[in-house]
């Protein structure tokens, strides 16, 4: 195969060889840019919690990505090479996860990692980056994992960052006409805005990014935030009701529990949740009230013809792993499963690009393949590009709504186009003069 050619002087070439030998310890372990590929296989590693309290997140992500890989294998793999998917369950324990990541890189010697829990960022991020392995989607949306300009960066996140999602949530709260008895009014210009957050890195990122936008707009005094746990939902709700908070932003993963507590308290205000809650299972039909509309940002819409094609393709890929038809249908409706499917599509496409461009199987060439063209073939997801060192993933989000129909059945739908913060706020700025 021909290599990606570069004009490098003899002196620089010699320096590069010396540096690589030092990093590799003479050709072993970290820095070995062609590990994990043989004439027959491409090894890809995955570490994610698939057991415990948050298995509802990990299982659909991992299984949907694996389904895409297995479908590719069933159709000949990548130029005849089988993608061997090596997956470990860390139970969402970062210490366990770090050990498993080391095993994947140093024992299995995988070519790439795909689908690493965001919880590994604290214990394993520096190790993975120092090792130099490509990483496709460190899930969790942590802002520290994203960069506007990181040439040579080997971490390729697909989903939106929390620091993008937070301002989009606040912009939607301010600019949407979903208030009043007929749900056709804007939020009053002096209305207080409540925030429910978890006391985690993700919660602080959502808060800090929203507060930064609020300061820019001159409305920071209207934001009323609390770091919550289920045992204090009712107490905080009662306080916010007393303070006449007129809309709630939910930055937690417990939309169903929070809405249930709001129902018990009789609090009827709109709720806007982050993109992790844009799935029909995030809320319950029994606690829905039409005067408490439920919204969430969403990074993969499912109503356009292109999106329906994407979902049909996802459903097809799930035929390549062992599950019932009912489970497959449930995955298609599951936001976490969709994220896993997209991750699998990007991984397979990047590997296919290396083969199609007749490049050597090196990490440098994986980076080249990821940057060589935008990813825009999934439908339902705005195109995103890693060109020129950009490592931001999806940056425009749509707005999603949950409701209950006349038969008492839960339904969902996307009610806006994919927009940036500036696009959402443009009419609000005209209306308010800000």
C-alpha positions as CSV (number, residue, x, y, z in Angstrom):
1,X,0.0,0.0,0.0
2,X,1.2,3.5,-0.6
3,X,1.7,5.8,2.4
4,X,0.4,9.3,2.9
5,X,3.4,11.2,1.6
6,X,4.9,14.2,3.1
7,X,8.0,16.2,2.2
8,X,10.3,15.9,5.2
9,X,13.9,16.6,5.2
10,X,16.4,14.0,6.0
11,X,17.3,15.7,9.3
12,X,13.6,15.9,10.4
13,X,13.1,12.3,9.3
14,X,15.9,11.1,11.5
15,X,14.6,13.1,14.4
16,X,11.2,11.6,14.0
17,X,12.6,8.0,13.9
18,X,14.6,8.6,17.1
19,X,11.5,10.1,18.8
20,X,9.3,7.2,17.8
21,X,11.8,4.7,19.0
22,X,12.1,6.4,22.3
23,X,8.3,6.6,22.7
24,X,7.9,3.0,21.6
25,X,10.6,1.5,23.8
26,X,12.2,0.0,20.7
27,X,8.9,-0.9,19.1
28,X,6.6,-2.0,21.9
29,X,3.5,-0.6,23.7
30,X,2.6,3.1,23.5
31,X,3.4,5.2,20.4
32,X,3.3,2.1,18.1
33,X,1.2,3.7,15.4
34,X,0.3,0.5,13.5
35,X,-0.8,-1.8,16.3
36,X,-4.0,-3.7,16.2
37,X,-4.1,-4.4,12.4
38,X,-3.2,-7.7,10.8
39,X,-3.9,-9.1,7.3
40,X,-7.2,-10.4,8.7
41,X,-8.4,-8.1,11.5
42,X,-8.7,-4.6,12.8
43,X,-9.0,-4.5,16.6
44,X,-11.3,-1.9,18.2
45,X,-11.7,-1.5,21.9
46,X,-14.6,-0.3,24.0
47,X,-15.0,0.3,27.7
48,X,-18.4,1.4,29.0
49,X,-20.7,0.7,32.0
50,X,-23.1,-2.0,30.9
51,X,-24.2,-3.1,34.4
52,X,-25.4,-1.2,37.5
53,X,-27.7,1.8,37.9
54,X,-26.7,3.4,34.6
55,X,-26.8,0.3,32.4
56,X,-29.8,1.9,30.7
57,X,-27.3,4.3,29.1
58,X,-24.4,1.9,28.4
59,X,-26.1,-1.1,27.0
60,X,-27.9,0.6,24.2
61,X,-24.8,2.7,23.3
62,X,-22.5,-0.3,23.1
63,X,-24.9,-2.8,21.5
64,X,-26.0,-0.4,18.8
65,X,-22.3,0.5,17.9
66,X,-21.5,-3.2,17.9
67,X,-24.4,-3.9,15.5
68,X,-23.0,-1.5,12.9
69,X,-19.6,-3.2,13.2
70,X,-21.1,-6.7,12.8
71,X,-23.1,-5.6,9.8
72,X,-19.9,-4.3,8.2
73,X,-18.2,-7.6,8.9
74,X,-21.1,-9.5,7.4
75,X,-20.6,-7.5,4.2
76,X,-16.9,-8.3,3.9
77,X,-15.4,-6.1,6.6
78,X,-12.9,-3.4,5.6
79,X,-11.2,-4.7,2.5
80,X,-11.5,-8.2,3.7
81,X,-10.4,-7.4,7.3
82,X,-12.8,-8.2,10.1
83,X,-13.3,-5.5,12.7
84,X,-12.9,-7.3,16.0
85,X,-15.0,-5.5,18.6
86,X,-13.5,-6.0,22.1
87,X,-15.8,-4.6,24.8
88,X,-15.4,-4.4,28.5
89,X,-18.0,-3.5,31.2
90,X,-16.5,-1.2,33.8
91,X,-19.8,-0.9,35.8
92,X,-19.3,2.9,35.6
93,X,-16.3,2.6,38.0
94,X,-13.5,4.9,36.7
95,X,-10.8,2.9,38.5
96,X,-12.0,-0.4,37.0
97,X,-12.3,1.4,33.6
98,X,-8.7,2.7,33.7
99,X,-7.4,-0.9,34.2
100,X,-9.6,-2.1,31.3
101,X,-8.4,0.6,29.0
102,X,-4.8,-0.3,29.8
103,X,-5.6,-3.9,29.0
104,X,-7.1,-2.9,25.6
105,X,-4.1,-0.8,24.7
106,X,-1.2,-2.7,26.1
107,X,-2.4,-6.4,26.0
108,X,-4.9,-6.5,23.2
109,X,-3.1,-3.6,21.4
110,X,-6.2,-2.3,19.7
111,X,-6.0,0.1,16.8
112,X,-8.6,2.4,18.1
113,X,-11.0,3.0,21.0
114,X,-14.7,3.7,20.4
115,X,-17.3,4.6,23.0
116,X,-15.5,5.4,26.2
117,X,-17.6,6.6,29.1
118,X,-17.2,10.2,30.0
119,X,-16.5,9.1,33.6
120,X,-13.1,7.9,32.4
121,X,-12.0,11.4,31.7
122,X,-10.8,12.0,35.2
123,X,-8.7,8.9,35.6
124,X,-7.8,7.8,32.0
125,X,-7.8,10.8,29.7
126,X,-4.2,11.8,30.1
127,X,-3.1,8.2,29.7
128,X,-5.1,7.7,26.5
129,X,-3.9,11.0,25.0
130,X,-0.2,10.2,25.9
131,X,-0.6,6.8,24.4
132,X,-1.8,8.4,21.2
133,X,-4.6,6.0,20.3
134,X,-7.5,7.4,18.2
135,X,-10.7,7.7,20.3
136,X,-14.1,7.9,18.6
137,X,-16.6,9.5,20.9
138,X,-15.7,9.9,24.6
139,X,-19.4,10.1,25.7
140,X,-20.7,12.4,28.3
141,X,-20.4,15.8,26.7
142,X,-17.6,17.1,29.0
143,X,-16.5,20.4,27.7
144,X,-12.8,19.5,28.5
145,X,-13.0,16.9,25.8
146,X,-13.8,19.3,23.0
147,X,-11.6,21.9,21.1
148,X,-12.1,24.5,18.5
149,X,-8.5,23.9,17.2
150,X,-6.5,20.9,18.2
151,X,-4.2,19.9,15.3
152,X,-3.1,16.3,15.7
153,X,-5.7,15.7,18.4
154,X,-6.8,12.0,18.3
155,X,-10.1,12.4,20.2
156,X,-13.1,12.6,17.9
157,X,-16.3,13.4,19.7
158,X,-19.5,13.2,17.8
159,X,-22.2,14.3,20.3
160,X,-22.6,17.9,21.5
161,X,-20.6,19.3,24.4
162,X,-22.4,20.3,27.6
163,X,-20.9,23.8,27.0
164,X,-22.9,24.0,23.7
165,X,-26.0,22.4,25.1
166,X,-26.3,24.7,28.1
167,X,-26.5,28.0,26.2
168,X,-28.9,26.3,23.6
169,X,-31.2,25.4,26.5
170,X,-31.3,28.9,27.8
171,X,-31.8,30.4,24.4
172,X,-34.8,28.1,23.7
173,X,-36.3,29.0,27.1
174,X,-36.1,32.7,26.2
175,X,-37.1,32.6,22.6
176,X,-39.9,30.0,22.3
177,X,-43.6,30.9,22.4
178,X,-44.7,28.1,24.7
179,X,-46.0,30.1,27.7
180,X,-49.4,31.3,28.8
181,X,-52.8,29.4,28.9
182,X,-52.7,28.9,25.1
183,X,-49.0,28.3,24.9
184,X,-48.5,31.1,22.4
185,X,-46.6,33.6,24.5
186,X,-43.0,34.4,25.1
187,X,-41.5,34.1,28.6
188,X,-42.1,37.4,30.4
189,X,-39.0,39.6,30.3
190,X,-38.7,39.6,34.1
191,X,-39.6,36.0,34.7
192,X,-37.4,33.9,36.9
193,X,-35.8,30.8,35.4
194,X,-35.2,27.7,37.6
195,X,-32.3,25.2,37.1
196,X,-32.1,21.7,38.5
197,X,-28.6,20.3,38.2
198,X,-26.5,17.5,39.5
199,X,-23.4,18.4,41.5
200,X,-21.1,16.8,39.0
201,X,-18.7,18.1,36.4
202,X,-21.5,17.9,33.8
203,X,-23.8,19.8,36.0
204,X,-21.2,22.6,36.6
205,X,-20.5,22.8,32.9
206,X,-24.2,23.2,32.1
207,X,-24.5,25.9,34.8
208,X,-21.3,27.8,34.0
209,X,-22.1,27.9,30.2
210,X,-25.7,29.1,30.9
211,X,-24.5,31.7,33.4
212,X,-21.9,33.0,30.8
213,X,-24.7,33.6,28.3
214,X,-27.0,35.1,30.9
215,X,-24.3,37.6,31.9
216,X,-23.9,38.5,28.2
217,X,-27.6,39.1,27.9
218,X,-27.9,40.9,31.2
219,X,-30.3,38.5,32.8
220,X,-28.1,36.6,35.3
221,X,-30.2,37.8,38.2
222,X,-33.2,35.9,36.8
223,X,-31.5,32.4,37.1
224,X,-32.3,30.5,40.2
225,X,-30.2,27.2,40.4
226,X,-30.0,24.3,42.8
227,X,-27.9,21.2,42.8
228,X,-30.4,18.5,43.5
229,X,-30.9,14.9,44.6
230,X,-34.2,13.1,44.6
231,X,-34.6,13.5,48.4
232,X,-34.8,17.3,48.1
233,X,-36.8,17.7,44.9
234,X,-40.0,18.6,46.7
235,X,-38.3,21.1,49.0
236,X,-36.6,22.9,46.1
237,X,-39.8,22.8,44.0
238,X,-41.8,24.4,46.9
239,X,-39.2,27.2,47.2
240,X,-39.2,27.9,43.5
241,X,-43.0,28.0,43.4
242,X,-42.9,30.5,46.3
243,X,-40.4,32.6,44.3
244,X,-42.6,32.5,41.2
245,X,-40.2,30.7,39.0
246,X,-42.0,30.4,35.6
247,X,-39.9,27.8,33.8
248,X,-37.6,25.0,34.8
249,X,-34.4,23.8,33.1
250,X,-33.6,20.2,34.0
251,X,-29.9,19.5,33.7
252,X,-30.2,16.0,35.3
253,X,-30.9,12.6,33.9
254,X,-34.0,12.2,36.1
255,X,-36.7,14.0,34.1
256,X,-39.3,11.4,35.1
257,X,-38.6,11.8,38.8
258,X,-38.6,15.6,38.7
259,X,-41.8,15.9,36.7
260,X,-43.4,13.4,39.1
261,X,-42.5,15.7,42.0
262,X,-43.8,18.7,40.1
263,X,-47.1,16.9,39.6
264,X,-47.3,16.1,43.3
265,X,-46.7,19.7,44.1
266,X,-49.1,21.0,41.4
267,X,-46.4,23.0,39.7
268,X,-47.4,23.7,36.1
269,X,-44.5,25.4,34.3
270,X,-42.7,24.3,31.1
271,X,-39.7,22.0,31.5
272,X,-36.7,22.2,29.2
273,X,-34.2,19.3,29.5
274,X,-30.7,18.6,28.1
275,X,-30.2,16.4,25.1
276,X,-29.7,13.3,27.2
277,X,-33.4,13.4,28.0
278,X,-34.6,13.6,24.4
279,X,-36.0,10.0,24.5
280,X,-39.6,8.9,25.0
281,X,-38.5,6.8,28.1
282,X,-37.2,10.0,29.8
283,X,-40.8,11.0,30.9
284,X,-44.0,9.2,31.9
285,X,-47.4,9.5,30.4
286,X,-49.0,9.4,33.9
287,X,-47.5,12.6,35.1
288,X,-47.8,14.6,31.9
289,X,-49.9,17.8,32.0
290,X,-50.6,20.0,28.9
291,X,-49.9,23.1,30.9
292,X,-46.5,21.7,31.8
293,X,-45.0,21.1,28.3
294,X,-41.9,19.0,28.2
295,X,-39.0,19.9,25.9
296,X,-35.4,18.8,25.4
297,X,-32.6,19.7,23.0
298,X,-31.9,17.0,20.6
299,X,-28.9,16.3,18.3
300,X,-30.6,13.7,16.0
301,X,-34.1,14.5,14.7
302,X,-36.3,11.7,13.6
303,X,-39.1,13.1,11.5
304,X,-37.5,14.2,8.1
305,X,-37.3,11.8,5.2
306,X,-33.5,11.7,5.7
307,X,-33.9,10.9,9.4
308,X,-36.4,8.2,8.7
309,X,-33.9,6.6,6.3
310,X,-31.3,6.8,9.0
311,X,-33.6,5.1,11.5
312,X,-34.4,2.4,8.9
313,X,-30.7,1.9,8.4
314,X,-30.2,1.7,12.2
315,X,-33.0,-0.9,12.4
316,X,-31.4,-2.9,9.7
317,X,-28.0,-2.9,11.5
318,X,-29.7,-4.3,14.7
319,X,-30.5,-7.4,12.7
320,X,-26.9,-8.4,13.0
321,X,-26.9,-8.9,16.7
322,X,-28.9,-11.2,18.9
323,X,-32.1,-9.6,20.2
324,X,-35.8,-9.8,19.7
325,X,-37.7,-7.6,17.2
326,X,-39.3,-5.8,20.1
327,X,-35.9,-5.0,21.5
328,X,-34.7,-3.7,18.1
329,X,-37.7,-1.4,17.8
330,X,-37.1,-0.2,21.3
331,X,-33.5,0.6,20.5
332,X,-34.6,2.6,17.4
333,X,-36.7,4.8,19.7
334,X,-33.9,5.1,22.3
335,X,-31.7,8.2,22.2
336,X,-28.7,6.4,23.8
337,X,-29.0,3.6,21.2
338,X,-29.0,6.2,18.4
339,X,-25.8,7.7,19.8
340,X,-24.2,4.3,19.7
341,X,-25.3,3.7,16.2
342,X,-23.9,7.1,15.0
343,X,-20.6,6.3,16.7
344,X,-20.5,2.9,14.9
345,X,-21.2,4.6,11.6
346,X,-18.4,7.1,12.0
347,X,-15.9,4.4,13.1
348,X,-16.7,2.2,10.2
349,X,-16.7,5.0,7.7
350,X,-13.3,6.2,9.0
351,X,-11.8,2.7,8.6
352,X,-13.3,2.4,5.1
353,X,-11.7,5.8,4.2
354,X,-8.3,4.5,5.1
355,X,-8.8,1.4,2.9
356,X,-10.4,3.4,0.0
357,X,-7.5,5.9,0.0
358,X,-5.0,3.0,0.0
359,X,-3.3,4.3,3.1
360,X,-1.2,2.4,5.6
361,X,-2.9,1.4,8.8
362,X,-1.3,4.0,11.0
363,X,-2.8,6.4,13.6
364,X,-1.6,9.3,11.6
365,X,-3.6,8.1,8.6
366,X,-6.6,7.5,10.8
367,X,-6.5,11.2,11.7
368,X,-6.1,12.1,8.1
369,X,-9.2,10.0,7.2
370,X,-11.3,11.6,9.9
371,X,-10.3,15.1,8.8
372,X,-10.5,14.4,5.0
373,X,-14.2,15.0,4.6
374,X,-17.3,16.0,6.7
375,X,-19.5,13.3,8.2
376,X,-22.9,14.0,6.7
377,X,-24.3,10.7,5.5
378,X,-26.3,9.8,8.6
379,X,-29.5,11.8,8.0
380,X,-31.3,13.4,10.9
381,X,-28.0,14.8,12.2
382,X,-26.4,18.0,11.1
383,X,-23.1,17.6,9.2
384,X,-20.0,17.9,11.4
385,X,-16.4,18.1,10.4
386,X,-13.0,17.5,12.1
387,X,-11.1,19.4,9.4
388,X,-8.1,21.6,10.4
389,X,-8.0,20.3,14.0
390,X,-11.6,21.1,14.9
391,X,-12.8,18.6,17.5
392,X,-16.3,19.9,18.3
393,X,-18.7,17.3,17.0
394,X,-22.3,18.4,16.5
395,X,-22.8,22.0,17.3
396,X,-26.4,22.8,16.3
397,X,-29.3,21.2,18.2
398,X,-33.1,21.0,17.5
399,X,-35.9,21.1,20.0
400,X,-37.9,18.0,20.9
401,X,-41.2,17.7,22.7
402,X,-42.9,14.9,24.7
403,X,-46.7,14.8,25.0
404,X,-49.6,12.4,25.5
405,X,-52.3,11.9,22.9
406,X,-56.0,11.5,23.3
407,X,-55.6,7.8,23.8
408,X,-53.3,8.3,26.8
409,X,-50.2,7.2,24.7
410,X,-46.9,9.0,24.9
411,X,-45.7,10.6,21.7
412,X,-42.6,12.7,20.8
413,X,-41.6,14.9,18.0
414,X,-39.0,17.4,16.8
415,X,-40.5,20.9,16.7
416,X,-37.7,23.1,15.4
417,X,-34.8,23.1,13.0
418,X,-31.2,22.6,14.0
419,X,-30.1,26.0,15.2
420,X,-27.2,27.7,16.9
421,X,-27.6,30.0,19.9
422,X,-27.3,33.1,17.8
423,X,-30.0,31.9,15.4
424,X,-32.4,31.1,18.2
425,X,-31.8,34.4,20.0
426,X,-31.9,36.6,16.9
427,X,-35.7,37.4,17.1
428,X,-35.5,37.7,20.9
429,X,-32.8,40.3,20.6
430,X,-34.9,42.3,18.1
431,X,-37.9,42.0,20.4
432,X,-36.0,43.0,23.6
433,X,-33.4,45.3,22.2
434,X,-30.6,43.3,23.8
